[in-house]
């Protein structure tokens, strides 16, 4: 037996062609075949395990924040699907397959003491320095203070501390001494005079004290920090406020802590600013604005028209970065901050600061470039923009990017420009700028595009990488940020299934990455670094193994002219470029033609890079020793991957049926020592009785693993077990199986 080539498997896996099960599956590729040299992946993020809370919701909030505990090998997940929200404790184990929950922590029961009324569970943090798990809990009354609960690793209450109003994110210093929460204090009522004070809570676990740092010192707030003004009679915020109102207007979103544990940096998303906090003193020491993104810059071309097409252009508008997630790292003793520039509108009753260009353009200064640009056109009228930034231009929400800043000066040293849209447009063109609740091209172009949500930093082999989750289209971007001024794109993985055979959006999948958690190699059960991703709409947690990609074959994909409309186009091009599948001519692939038993067996031998010897006499009476596929059939037969048809024959020229293909692929996986995951709910096919007894288990396993699927009919989902598999179905199934196999498999 020969070990499956790492080159082969990582090349296929690098594509991350989670194309959906064959027969009407959806396209959710990462780097599809034919990606430009500029987009060549140098690392693979391969999904090896998953956990599901058992529910999904297009509004999100199902599986939100996830934190890993290296000491007990478990992760802690904020589960918003339950009512009330709870904390799931899940064993990571070896990180592979379908992960199981060990315990549900009923946080509401732990929190409701001394008159406290539980409102929400928002965040979790793990401190291995003190062997404690901390959770942030909001009060049911949005104007009352929340709580911080300290739990042991089993989820039992140890202690509690006071937090500010609406604690939304929690983190701990590396030594475990200080626990911090970003107390968002949103103006949820919109009633004038009822806006609560935003703060950063700092708990000193040594002294047992809890203090709130407020934004009440005007001297530390830079002049370029945006503060929302009062709403007019219609509830629209039409202008800027003053620094005196900052104590109420600031809404802390996310926190990162400097390497030395002395300073915390807090994103103030609605204010387009970052605050620095002296942790030991419990004081806000600076609040600095982040400036604007110029969409007239050629590096920042974007698609902002919802016209069903991918059209990048420059426009005389501005992007307001408004970061959500933030992370930090140190280079040569200097701290740098990395932000995910999501953007966020204020949309409370009687307190709103978002509208559309069509409503705003008439109020623009006639001398402004935006005013001149928008004359005599309605093409941009649906673009979302802020109402409270003045009349000198159009200010859009978010930057559709990630940025790096010097922490001490807040000088931007890098922004990814239009990378995220450019990359996703090339790799997933059919679902470019789609939403997490729809599967429609261009759906989010007028709003915030791919919408970067969270960012995490990880070190691999001495180099520093940033991982950025894209909340809307889905997936995670990976960049090398070792040099803060010159980051480089490394990888993109998207395992979302977008739509079913009828084009309807699939929610029960890896939709809307919210919280990210990096696990370094030394703490990983696989020996390789991991990225754990919580998908808030799909209610899933994905475990991704990070490995360096080996150089892919340089053979260009043949330009087949008959696969443009094929759902397996990317898979066909990938396998053809690697030399595993050939066309029927130089420019034809014949995707609808059948796949013979001989050619399918030969394809498997190529995927396995099997060492095929010469055949002196075939084991089958209908195969000559010099047949081009004879050695492959002998190899596969010896390993039990394929069987004859009886009477000593193989029937090599017969088309392989769908049930035969399922059985053969499952045997191939078994011989490869690969456990097929159960990532899909089992389907009872309407023609279940037509599936041969020998193939029933294999069909069920392949369906649950996402290798193969059925076809929607008026009566339900059929499988058509005796139908001959086509060449395009074969390509799709092979790539789906390849995404499951690992380097350690043997055949």
PyMOL commands that set and color helices and strands:
alter all, ss='L'
color gray80, all
select helices_A, chain A and resi 6-14+37-39+107-111+218-220+243-249+269-271+298-300+357-363+369-374+419-427+429-431+521-523+569-577+597-607+630-638+658-671+688-690+693-705+727-738
alter helices_A, ss='H'
color red, helices_A
select strands_A, chain A and resi 43-52+63-69+74-79+86-91+97-98+101-105+118-127+132-139+145-151+157-165+167-172+178-183+199-204+209-214+252-257+263-268+273-278+283-289+292-294+318-320+326-331+334-341+347-348+351-352+354-356+384-386+395-397+401-406+412-415+452-460+463-470+476-480+488-493+513-519+530-535+540-548+711-713+716-718
alter strands_A, ss='S'
color yellow, strands_A
deselect
rebuild
show_as cartoon
